Amino acid sequence: MAKRIDSAAGRAAVAAAIDPSGAPAARPVLATAVRFTLQQLEARAPGGSVEVRVPPFGAVQCIEGTSHRRGTPPAVVETDADTWLSLATGALTWADAVASGRVLASGERADLAAYLPL
């Protein structure tokens, strides 16, 4: 990820994005929350064997193992922003997200259960 998000600003964005009232977060708040949690995942599980994508807000490479330089990585995880934040905060388990089709995970090491919630 290019720009590091300050911890206080990131935590505030996550809290606003998962508002228990169910009110949708403003797009810039949602973007900051997603990027901050991806940044946290990248710090928790450094490496380059899995690419985690949360379009259109961000993507990171994480988890030790075979890394790639060009083209499709050996393992890819992709989901939407709401699902990602639910996983990152523990509101949704990895197993439930995969079983329901809310997360698409392919390739070796594409299981993020050991790294979530953040």
N, CA, C and O atoms as CSV, one atom per row, in Angstrom:
chain,resi,resn,atom,element,x,y,z
A,1,MET,N,N,0.842,-1.163,0.000
A,1,MET,CA,C,0.000,0.000,0.000
A,1,MET,C,C,0.890,1.230,0.000
A,1,MET,O,O,1.941,1.243,0.641
A,2,ALA,N,N,0.481,2.235,-0.700
A,2,ALA,CA,C,1.304,3.409,-0.906
A,2,ALA,C,C,1.378,4.310,0.324
A,2,ALA,O,O,2.465,4.507,0.867
A,3,LYS,N,N,0.278,4.847,0.767
A,3,LYS,CA,C,0.259,5.819,1.852
A,3,LYS,C,C,-0.147,5.146,3.157
A,3,LYS,O,O,-1.185,4.488,3.219
A,4,ARG,N,N,0.665,5.306,4.198
A,4,ARG,CA,C,0.365,4.735,5.507
A,4,ARG,C,C,-0.713,5.580,6.186
A,4,ARG,O,O,-0.669,6.810,6.149
A,5,ILE,N,N,-1.655,4.918,6.792
A,5,ILE,CA,C,-2.732,5.597,7.489
A,5,ILE,C,C,-2.412,5.587,8.977
A,5,ILE,O,O,-2.117,4.538,9.551
A,6,ASP,N,N,-2.472,6.731,9.582
A,6,ASP,CA,C,-2.244,6.894,11.010
A,6,ASP,C,C,-3.211,6.000,11.791
A,6,ASP,O,O,-4.380,5.881,11.426
A,7,SER,N,N,-2.724,5.376,12.863
A,7,SER,CA,C,-3.546,4.445,13.640
A,7,SER,C,C,-4.820,5.084,14.181
A,7,SER,O,O,-5.889,4.475,14.127
A,8,ALA,N,N,-4.720,6.293,14.696
A,8,ALA,CA,C,-5.909,6.948,15.257
A,8,ALA,C,C,-6.940,7.212,14.167
A,8,ALA,O,O,-8.131,6.972,14.360
A,9,ALA,N,N,-6.484,7.700,13.033
A,9,ALA,CA,C,-7.401,7.977,11.917
A,9,ALA,C,C,-7.985,6.676,11.375
A,9,ALA,O,O,-9.161,6.627,11.014
A,10,GLY,N,N,-7.183,5.635,11.315
A,10,GLY,CA,C,-7.655,4.348,10.826
A,10,GLY,C,C,-8.695,3.740,11.743
A,10,GLY,O,O,-9.725,3.248,11.284
A,11,ARG,N,N,-8.429,3.771,13.035
A,11,ARG,CA,C,-9.396,3.219,14.002
A,11,ARG,C,C,-10.704,4.002,13.982
A,11,ARG,O,O,-11.783,3.419,14.083
A,12,ALA,N,N,-10.606,5.322,13.850
A,12,ALA,CA,C,-11.812,6.150,13.786
A,12,ALA,C,C,-12.627,5.820,12.537
A,12,ALA,O,O,-13.856,5.761,12.591
A,13,ALA,N,N,-11.948,5.608,11.420
A,13,ALA,CA,C,-12.647,5.262,10.179
A,13,ALA,C,C,-13.319,3.904,10.296
A,13,ALA,O,O,-14.450,3.732,9.841
A,14,VAL,N,N,-12.635,2.939,10.899
A,14,VAL,CA,C,-13.239,1.611,11.078
A,14,VAL,C,C,-14.470,1.723,11.965
A,14,VAL,O,O,-15.511,1.146,11.650
A,15,ALA,N,N,-14.369,2.447,13.054
A,15,ALA,CA,C,-15.516,2.609,13.953
A,15,ALA,C,C,-16.689,3.266,13.234
A,15,ALA,O,O,-17.835,2.861,13.424
A,16,ALA,N,N,-16.419,4.260,12.424
A,16,ALA,CA,C,-17.491,4.941,11.685
A,16,ALA,C,C,-18.075,4.043,10.604
A,16,ALA,O,O,-19.276,4.088,10.337
A,17,ALA,N,N,-17.230,3.228,9.982
A,17,ALA,CA,C,-17.686,2.369,8.883
A,17,ALA,C,C,-18.544,1.211,9.369
A,17,ALA,O,O,-19.371,0.697,8.615
A,18,ILE,N,N,-18.361,0.794,10.614
A,18,ILE,CA,C,-19.151,-0.330,11.139
A,18,ILE,C,C,-20.188,0.155,12.159
A,18,ILE,O,O,-20.489,-0.532,13.135
A,19,ASP,N,N,-20.705,1.309,11.919
A,19,ASP,CA,C,-21.719,1.921,12.778
A,19,ASP,C,C,-22.849,0.929,13.047
A,19,ASP,O,O,-23.487,0.456,12.106
A,20,PRO,N,N,-23.107,0.604,14.322
A,20,PRO,CA,C,-24.141,-0.379,14.640
A,20,PRO,C,C,-25.554,0.044,14.237
A,20,PRO,O,O,-26.453,-0.794,14.177
A,21,SER,N,N,-25.756,1.320,13.963
A,21,SER,CA,C,-27.086,1.767,13.539
A,21,SER,C,C,-27.415,1.295,12.129
A,21,SER,O,O,-28.567,1.338,11.695
A,22,GLY,N,N,-26.379,0.843,11.421
A,22,GLY,CA,C,-26.593,0.352,10.060
A,22,GLY,C,C,-26.518,1.428,9.005
A,22,GLY,O,O,-26.695,1.156,7.818
A,23,ALA,N,N,-26.255,2.650,9.431
A,23,ALA,CA,C,-26.138,3.739,8.463
A,23,ALA,C,C,-24.906,3.516,7.591
A,23,ALA,O,O,-23.829,3.221,8.109
A,24,PRO,N,N,-25.051,3.651,6.278
A,24,PRO,CA,C,-23.883,3.436,5.411
A,24,PRO,C,C,-22.833,4.527,5.622
A,24,PRO,O,O,-23.160,5.699,5.809
A,25,ALA,N,N,-21.593,4.122,5.588
A,25,ALA,CA,C,-20.489,5.066,5.754
A,25,ALA,C,C,-20.267,5.838,4.457
A,25,ALA,O,O,-20.511,5.330,3.363
A,26,ALA,N,N,-19.805,7.059,4.602
A,26,ALA,CA,C,-19.432,7.850,3.431
A,26,ALA,C,C,-18.273,7.148,2.733
A,26,ALA,O,O,-17.437,6.519,3.382
A,27,ARG,N,N,-18.228,7.256,1.434
A,27,ARG,CA,C,-17.211,6.557,0.644
A,27,ARG,C,C,-15.774,6.834,1.120
A,27,ARG,O,O,-14.992,5.889,1.217
A,28,PRO,N,N,-15.393,8.085,1.419
A,28,PRO,CA,C,-14.020,8.307,1.899
A,28,PRO,C,C,-13.732,7.616,3.233
A,28,PRO,O,O,-12.613,7.159,3.466
A,29,VAL,N,N,-14.724,7.540,4.095
A,29,VAL,CA,C,-14.556,6.853,5.386
A,29,VAL,C,C,-14.392,5.357,5.157
A,29,VAL,O,O,-13.521,4.723,5.752
A,30,LEU,N,N,-15.230,4.800,4.296
A,30,LEU,CA,C,-15.140,3.383,3.964
A,30,LEU,C,C,-13.783,3.060,3.345
A,30,LEU,O,O,-13.161,2.054,3.687
A,31,ALA,N,N,-13.335,3.905,2.447
A,31,ALA,CA,C,-12.031,3.698,1.795
A,31,ALA,C,C,-10.903,3.709,2.824
A,31,ALA,O,O,-10.012,2.862,2.774
A,32,THR,N,N,-10.934,4.655,3.749
A,32,THR,CA,C,-9.892,4.728,4.776
A,32,THR,C,C,-9.936,3.506,5.679
A,32,THR,O,O,-8.891,2.954,6.023
A,33,ALA,N,N,-11.130,3.079,6.067
A,33,ALA,CA,C,-11.272,1.903,6.931
A,33,ALA,C,C,-10.716,0.657,6.252
A,33,ALA,O,O,-9.991,-0.118,6.875
A,34,VAL,N,N,-11.048,0.462,4.994
A,34,VAL,CA,C,-10.554,-0.708,4.258
A,34,VAL,C,C,-9.042,-0.639,4.123
A,34,VAL,O,O,-8.351,-1.620,4.398
A,35,ARG,N,N,-8.530,0.487,3.711
A,35,ARG,CA,C,-7.071,0.610,3.517
A,35,ARG,C,C,-6.315,0.435,4.825
A,35,ARG,O,O,-5.245,-0.174,4.851
A,36,PHE,N,N,-6.865,0.964,5.904
A,36,PHE,CA,C,-6.217,0.808,7.207
A,36,PHE,C,C,-6.180,-0.658,7.623
A,36,PHE,O,O,-5.146,-1.139,8.085
A,37,THR,N,N,-7.279,-1.369,7.470
A,37,THR,CA,C,-7.298,-2.777,7.877
A,37,THR,C,C,-6.428,-3.628,6.963
A,37,THR,O,O,-5.813,-4.589,7.426
A,38,LEU,N,N,-6.363,-3.301,5.694
A,38,LEU,CA,C,-5.427,-4.008,4.804
A,38,LEU,C,C,-3.989,-3.744,5.244
A,38,LEU,O,O,-3.153,-4.647,5.220
A,39,GLN,N,N,-3.709,-2.531,5.636
A,39,GLN,CA,C,-2.384,-2.156,6.140
A,39,GLN,C,C,-2.056,-2.985,7.392
A,39,GLN,O,O,-0.923,-3.436,7.560
A,40,GLN,N,N,-3.045,-3.181,8.260
A,40,GLN,CA,C,-2.852,-3.981,9.468
A,40,GLN,C,C,-2.581,-5.440,9.125
A,40,GLN,O,O,-1.724,-6.076,9.738
A,41,LEU,N,N,-3.306,-5.968,8.152
A,41,LEU,CA,C,-3.067,-7.349,7.714
A,41,LEU,C,C,-1.654,-7.498,7.161
A,41,LEU,O,O,-0.954,-8.461,7.476
A,42,GLU,N,N,-1.245,-6.549,6.344
A,42,GLU,CA,C,0.092,-6.573,5.747
A,42,GLU,C,C,1.170,-6.565,6.833
A,42,GLU,O,O,2.193,-7.234,6.689
A,43,ALA,N,N,0.952,-5.816,7.916
A,43,ALA,CA,C,1.922,-5.760,9.019
A,43,ALA,C,C,1.898,-7.050,9.834
A,43,ALA,O,O,2.943,-7.509,10.295
A,44,ARG,N,N,0.727,-7.633,10.013
A,44,ARG,CA,C,0.579,-8.856,10.807
A,44,ARG,C,C,1.136,-10.074,10.080
A,44,ARG,O,O,1.682,-10.979,10.712
A,45,ALA,N,N,1.001,-10.102,8.766
A,45,ALA,CA,C,1.405,-11.270,7.976
A,45,ALA,C,C,2.245,-10.832,6.783
A,45,ALA,O,O,1.795,-10.935,5.642
A,46,PRO,N,N,3.458,-10.344,7.032
A,46,PRO,CA,C,4.276,-9.858,5.921
A,46,PRO,C,C,4.640,-10.977,4.942
A,46,PRO,O,O,4.770,-12.141,5.323
A,47,GLY,N,N,4.797,-10.607,3.711
A,47,GLY,CA,C,5.168,-11.563,2.679
A,47,GLY,C,C,4.545,-11.186,1.354
A,47,GLY,O,O,4.019,-10.085,1.189
A,48,GLY,N,N,4.610,-12.106,0.418
A,48,GLY,CA,C,4.103,-11.803,-0.910
A,48,GLY,C,C,3.430,-12.972,-1.596
A,48,GLY,O,O,3.321,-12.987,-2.822
A,49,SER,N,N,2.974,-13.959,-0.828
A,49,SER,CA,C,2.405,-15.135,-1.483
A,49,SER,C,C,0.894,-15.048,-1.707
A,49,SER,O,O,0.342,-15.822,-2.488
A,50,VAL,N,N,0.226,-14.120,-1.034
A,50,VAL,CA,C,-1.227,-13.967,-1.180
A,50,VAL,C,C,-1.535,-12.508,-1.470
A,50,VAL,O,O,-1.011,-11.610,-0.809
A,51,GLU,N,N,-2.372,-12.280,-2.445
A,51,GLU,CA,C,-2.837,-10.922,-2.713
A,51,GLU,C,C,-4.281,-10.830,-2.221
A,51,GLU,O,O,-5.144,-11.599,-2.643
A,52,VAL,N,N,-4.523,-9.883,-1.328
A,52,VAL,CA,C,-5.864,-9.649,-0.804
A,52,VAL,C,C,-6.397,-8.396,-1.473
A,52,VAL,O,O,-5.810,-7.318,-1.370
A,53,ARG,N,N,-7.525,-8.557,-2.164
A,53,ARG,CA,C,-8.113,-7.464,-2.936
A,53,ARG,C,C,-9.475,-7.086,-2.376
A,53,ARG,O,O,-10.329,-7.942,-2.147
A,54,VAL,N,N,-9.663,-5.795,-2.160
A,54,VAL,CA,C,-10.955,-5.263,-1.743
A,54,VAL,C,C,-11.275,-4.097,-2.683
A,54,VAL,O,O,-11.100,-2.930,-2.334
A,55,PRO,N,N,-11.748,-4.446,-3.887
A,55,PRO,CA,C,-11.996,-3.390,-4.870
A,55,PRO,C,C,-13.182,-2.512,-4.475
A,55,PRO,O,O,-14.138,-3.005,-3.877
A,56,PRO,N,N,-13.135,-1.248,-4.793
A,56,PRO,CA,C,-12.089,-0.534,-5.521
A,56,PRO,C,C,-11.083,0.148,-4.604
A,56,PRO,O,O,-10.329,1.015,-5.046
A,57,PHE,N,N,-11.066,-0.240,-3.319
A,57,PHE,CA,C,-10.315,0.528,-2.339
A,57,PHE,C,C,-8.856,0.141,-2.143
A,57,PHE,O,O,-8.041,0.998,-1.802
A,58,GLY,N,N,-8.505,-1.109,-2.346
A,58,GLY,CA,C,-7.118,-1.456,-2.112
A,58,GLY,C,C,-6.820,-2.926,-2.267
A,58,GLY,O,O,-7.714,-3.764,-2.387
A,59,ALA,N,N,-5.537,-3.207,-2.259
A,59,ALA,CA,C,-5.027,-4.574,-2.326
A,59,ALA,C,C,-3.658,-4.592,-1.665
A,59,ALA,O,O,-2.899,-3.626,-1.757
A,60,VAL,N,N,-3.349,-5.698,-0.998
A,60,VAL,CA,C,-2.025,-5.873,-0.398
A,60,VAL,C,C,-1.549,-7.282,-0.669
A,60,VAL,O,O,-2.339,-8.190,-0.926
A,61,GLN,N,N,-0.250,-7.441,-0.606
A,61,GLN,CA,C,0.345,-8.772,-0.659
A,61,GLN,C,C,0.812,-9.091,0.753
A,61,GLN,O,O,1.377,-8.242,1.442
A,62,CYS,N,N,0.568,-10.325,1.169
A,62,CYS,CA,C,0.903,-10.713,2.530
A,62,CYS,C,C,1.219,-12.206,2.588
A,62,CYS,O,O,1.132,-12.900,1.575
A,63,ILE,N,N,1.570,-12.678,3.720
A,63,ILE,CA,C,1.876,-14.067,4.064
A,63,ILE,C,C,3.151,-14.557,3.373
A,63,ILE,O,O,3.302,-14.474,2.154
A,64,GLU,N,N,4.041,-15.059,4.189
A,64,GLU,CA,C,5.316,-15.572,3.685
A,64,GLU,C,C,5.107,-16.744,2.745
A,64,GLU,O,O,4.119,-17.473,2.842
A,65,GLY,N,N,6.036,-16.909,1.854
A,65,GLY,CA,C,5.984,-18.007,0.895
A,65,GLY,C,C,6.406,-17.504,-0.473
A,65,GLY,O,O,7.049,-16.462,-0.599
A,66,THR,N,N,6.040,-18.249,-1.479
A,66,THR,CA,C,6.383,-17.880,-2.849
A,66,THR,C,C,5.795,-16.518,-3.171
A,66,THR,O,O,4.599,-16.293,-2.986
A,67,SER,N,N,6.626,-15.619,-3.649
A,67,SER,CA,C,6.121,-14.302,-4.034
A,67,SER,C,C,6.135,-14.198,-5.549
A,67,SER,O,O,6.776,-14.991,-6.239
A,68,HIS,N,N,5.430,-13.225,-6.041
A,68,HIS,CA,C,5.365,-13.033,-7.483
A,68,HIS,C,C,5.704,-11.592,-7.820
A,68,HIS,O,O,5.586,-10.700,-6.980
A,69,ARG,N,N,6.116,-11.380,-9.027
A,69,ARG,CA,C,6.499,-10.040,-9.474
A,69,ARG,C,C,5.541,-9.495,-10.538
A,69,ARG,O,O,5.293,-8.291,-10.598
A,70,ARG,N,N,5.004,-10.390,-11.377
A,70,ARG,CA,C,4.159,-9.951,-12.479
A,70,ARG,C,C,3.011,-10.934,-12.669
A,70,ARG,O,O,3.127,-12.117,-12.348
A,71,GLY,N,N,1.914,-10.429,-13.191
A,71,GLY,CA,C,0.793,-11.304,-13.491
A,71,GLY,C,C,-0.008,-11.677,-12.266
A,71,GLY,O,O,0.078,-11.017,-11.230
A,72,THR,N,N,-0.775,-12.718,-12.383
A,72,THR,CA,C,-1.638,-13.168,-11.295
A,72,THR,C,C,-0.811,-13.863,-10.224
A,72,THR,O,O,0.001,-14.733,-10.539
A,73,PRO,N,N,-1.005,-13.492,-8.966
A,73,PRO,CA,C,-0.266,-14.127,-7.878
A,73,PRO,C,C,-0.711,-15.573,-7.672
A,73,PRO,O,O,-1.776,-15.966,-8.147
A,74,PRO,N,N,0.100,-16.370,-6.964
A,74,PRO,CA,C,-0.243,-17.769,-6.740
A,74,PRO,C,C,-1.480,-17.966,-5.867
A,74,PRO,O,O,-2.110,-19.022,-5.927
A,75,ALA,N,N,-1.834,-16.981,-5.066
A,75,ALA,CA,C,-3.028,-17.064,-4.233
A,75,ALA,C,C,-3.698,-15.693,-4.206
A,75,ALA,O,O,-3.034,-14.666,-4.060
A,76,VAL,N,N,-5.016,-15.694,-4.349
A,76,VAL,CA,C,-5.775,-14.449,-4.375
A,76,VAL,C,C,-6.997,-14.583,-3.475
A,76,VAL,O,O,-7.691,-15.600,-3.488
A,77,VAL,N,N,-7.241,-13.546,-2.702
A,77,VAL,CA,C,-8.452,-13.430,-1.894
A,77,VAL,C,C,-9.120,-12.137,-2.334
A,77,VAL,O,O,-8.478,-11.088,-2.397
A,78,GLU,N,N,-10.418,-12.215,-2.640
A,78,GLU,CA,C,-11.132,-11.014,-3.061
A,78,GLU,C,C,-12.497,-10.967,-2.395
A,78,GLU,O,O,-13.192,-11.977,-2.290
A,79,THR,N,N,-12.863,-9.777,-1.949
A,79,THR,CA,C,-14.163,-9.572,-1.315
A,79,THR,C,C,-14.547,-8.105,-1.412
A,79,THR,O,O,-13.749,-7.270,-1.839
A,80,ASP,N,N,-15.768,-7.801,-1.013
A,80,ASP,CA,C,-16.238,-6.414,-1.015
A,80,ASP,C,C,-15.867,-5.746,0.318
A,80,ASP,O,O,-15.458,-6.412,1.270
A,81,ALA,N,N,-16.016,-4.436,0.359
A,81,ALA,CA,C,-15.598,-3.661,1.529
A,81,ALA,C,C,-16.349,-4.055,2.799
A,81,ALA,O,O,-15.732,-4.215,3.852
A,82,ASP,N,N,-17.662,-4.211,2.715
A,82,ASP,CA,C,-18.435,-4.546,3.915
A,82,ASP,C,C,-18.031,-5.903,4.482
A,82,ASP,O,O,-17.883,-6.056,5.694
A,83,THR,N,N,-17.856,-6.882,3.604
A,83,THR,CA,C,-17.429,-8.206,4.059
A,83,THR,C,C,-16.041,-8.130,4.673
A,83,THR,O,O,-15.797,-8.712,5.730
A,84,TRP,N,N,-15.132,-7.419,4.021
A,84,TRP,CA,C,-13.775,-7.300,4.537
A,84,TRP,C,C,-13.764,-6.691,5.936
A,84,TRP,O,O,-13.079,-7.191,6.829
A,85,LEU,N,N,-14.517,-5.618,6.124
A,85,LEU,CA,C,-14.540,-4.985,7.442
A,85,LEU,C,C,-15.192,-5.892,8.482
A,85,LEU,O,O,-14.790,-5.889,9.646
A,86,SER,N,N,-16.176,-6.654,8.079
A,86,SER,CA,C,-16.782,-7.625,9.001
A,86,SER,C,C,-15.770,-8.686,9.413
A,86,SER,O,O,-15.736,-9.088,10.576
A,87,LEU,N,N,-14.955,-9.140,8.482
A,87,LEU,CA,C,-13.897,-10.099,8.789
A,87,LEU,C,C,-12.831,-9.473,9.683
A,87,LEU,O,O,-12.402,-10.069,10.671
A,88,ALA,N,N,-12.415,-8.272,9.325
A,88,ALA,CA,C,-11.340,-7.600,10.056
A,88,ALA,C,C,-11.717,-7.299,11.497
A,88,ALA,O,O,-10.854,-7.289,12.374
A,89,THR,N,N,-12.989,-7.054,11.749
A,89,THR,CA,C,-13.431,-6.700,13.094
A,89,THR,C,C,-13.992,-7.877,13.882
A,89,THR,O,O,-14.323,-7.735,15.059
A,90,GLY,N,N,-14.100,-9.032,13.244
A,90,GLY,CA,C,-14.588,-10.215,13.940
A,90,GLY,C,C,-16.100,-10.379,13.919
A,90,GLY,O,O,-16.631,-11.273,14.578
A,91,ALA,N,N,-16.795,-9.540,13.181
A,91,ALA,CA,C,-18.249,-9.666,13.079
A,91,ALA,C,C,-18.650,-10.842,12.190
A,91,ALA,O,O,-19.795,-11.292,12.230
A,92,LEU,N,N,-17.718,-11.332,11.397
A,92,LEU,CA,C,-17.940,-12.452,10.476
A,92,LEU,C,C,-16.712,-13.349,10.518
A,92,LEU,O,O,-15.583,-12.859,10.522
A,93,THR,N,N,-16.925,-14.657,10.550
A,93,THR,CA,C,-15.780,-15.570,10.547
A,93,THR,C,C,-15.351,-15.863,9.118
A,93,THR,O,O,-16.134,-15.744,8.176
A,94,TRP,N,N,-14.106,-16.244,8.982
A,94,TRP,CA,C,-13.567,-16.610,7.678
A,94,TRP,C,C,-14.368,-17.764,7.074
A,94,TRP,O,O,-14.751,-17.718,5.905
A,95,ALA,N,N,-14.615,-18.786,7.870
A,95,ALA,CA,C,-15.332,-19.960,7.374
A,95,ALA,C,C,-16.723,-19.592,6.865
A,95,ALA,O,O,-17.142,-20.069,5.810
A,96,ASP,N,N,-17.435,-18.752,7.600
A,96,ASP,CA,C,-18.778,-18.345,7.174
A,96,ASP,C,C,-18.728,-17.500,5.905
A,96,ASP,O,O,-19.577,-17.643,5.025
A,97,ALA,N,N,-17.742,-16.629,5.816
A,97,ALA,CA,C,-17.619,-15.769,4.627
A,97,ALA,C,C,-17.322,-16.594,3.380
A,97,ALA,O,O,-17.887,-16.336,2.317
A,98,VAL,N,N,-16.448,-17.576,3.501
A,98,VAL,CA,C,-16.106,-18.431,2.362
A,98,VAL,C,C,-17.297,-19.311,1.991
A,98,VAL,O,O,-17.638,-19.443,0.815
A,99,ALA,N,N,-17.929,-19.913,3.004
A,99,ALA,CA,C,-19.060,-20.813,2.752
A,99,ALA,C,C,-20.231,-20.103,2.086
A,99,ALA,O,O,-20.947,-20.701,1.283
A,100,SER,N,N,-20.428,-18.844,2.413
A,100,SER,CA,C,-21.547,-18.095,1.845
A,100,SER,C,C,-21.209,-17.453,0.501
A,100,SER,O,O,-22.074,-16.859,-0.143
A,101,GLY,N,N,-19.959,-17.573,0.084
A,101,GLY,CA,C,-19.555,-16.988,-1.190
A,101,GLY,C,C,-19.250,-15.506,-1.123
A,101,GLY,O,O,-19.081,-14.861,-2.157
A,102,ARG,N,N,-19.176,-14.960,0.075
A,102,ARG,CA,C,-18.859,-13.538,0.220
A,102,ARG,C,C,-17.371,-13.258,0.032
A,102,ARG,O,O,-16.966,-12.115,-0.175
A,103,VAL,N,N,-16.564,-14.313,0.106
A,103,VAL,CA,C,-15.120,-14.225,-0.132
A,103,VAL,C,C,-14.768,-15.239,-1.205
A,103,VAL,O,O,-15.189,-16.394,-1.146
A,104,LEU,N,N,-14.002,-14.803,-2.174
A,104,LEU,CA,C,-13.454,-15.715,-3.173
A,104,LEU,C,C,-11.983,-15.899,-2.839
A,104,LEU,O,O,-11.219,-14.934,-2.829
A,105,ALA,N,N,-11.589,-17.129,-2.567
A,105,ALA,CA,C,-10.208,-17.420,-2.188
A,105,ALA,C,C,-9.709,-18.574,-3.028
A,105,ALA,O,O,-10.337,-19.630,-3.091
A,106,SER,N,N,-8.568,-18.365,-3.677
A,106,SER,CA,C,-8.007,-19.429,-4.498
A,106,SER,C,C,-6.499,-19.481,-4.322
A,106,SER,O,O,-5.842,-18.466,-4.092
A,107,GLY,N,N,-5.979,-20.674,-4.435
A,107,GLY,CA,C,-4.536,-20.865,-4.370
A,107,GLY,C,C,-4.068,-21.268,-2.992
A,107,GLY,O,O,-4.781,-21.164,-1.995
A,108,GLU,N,N,-2.823,-21.737,-2.985
A,108,GLU,CA,C,-2.182,-22.152,-1.745
A,108,GLU,C,C,-2.034,-20.957,-0.816
A,108,GLU,O,O,-1.702,-19.861,-1.268
A,109,ARG,N,N,-2.270,-21.147,0.441
A,109,ARG,CA,C,-2.153,-20.132,1.499
A,109,ARG,C,C,-3.256,-19.072,1.457
A,109,ARG,O,O,-3.117,-18.030,2.097
A,110,ALA,N,N,-4.330,-19.304,0.735
A,110,ALA,CA,C,-5.397,-18.304,0.617
A,110,ALA,C,C,-6.379,-18.338,1.782
A,110,ALA,O,O,-7.443,-17.724,1.705
A,111,ASP,N,N,-6.048,-19.035,2.844
A,111,ASP,CA,C,-6.903,-19.097,4.026
A,111,ASP,C,C,-6.402,-18.068,5.036
A,111,ASP,O,O,-5.308,-18.215,5.581
A,112,LEU,N,N,-7.189,-17.038,5.285
A,112,LEU,CA,C,-6.774,-15.968,6.191
A,112,LEU,C,C,-7.299,-16.157,7.610
A,112,LEU,O,O,-7.159,-15.251,8.431
A,113,ALA,N,N,-7.886,-17.281,7.919
A,113,ALA,CA,C,-8.503,-17.505,9.231
A,113,ALA,C,C,-7.531,-17.257,10.389
A,113,ALA,O,O,-7.925,-16.740,11.434
A,114,ALA,N,N,-6.288,-17.620,10.203
A,114,ALA,CA,C,-5.304,-17.450,11.277
A,114,ALA,C,C,-4.934,-15.984,11.527
A,114,ALA,O,O,-4.347,-15.666,12.561
A,115,TYR,N,N,-5.267,-15.101,10.605
A,115,TYR,CA,C,-4.877,-13.693,10.702
A,115,TYR,C,C,-6.038,-12.775,11.026
A,115,TYR,O,O,-5.842,-11.579,11.240
A,116,LEU,N,N,-7.247,-13.321,11.065
A,116,LEU,CA,C,-8.444,-12.517,11.294
A,116,LEU,C,C,-9.154,-12.986,12.552
A,116,LEU,O,O,-9.110,-14.183,12.835
A,117,PRO,N,N,-9.799,-12.136,13.319
A,117,PRO,CA,C,-9.913,-10.694,13.088
A,117,PRO,C,C,-8.607,-9.972,13.417
A,117,PRO,O,O,-7.722,-10.513,14.079
A,118,LEU,N,N,-8.521,-8.757,12.943
A,118,LEU,CA,C,-7.333,-7.945,13.160
A,118,LEU,C,C,-7.422,-7.244,14.511
A,118,LEU,O,O,-6.510,-6.506,14.884
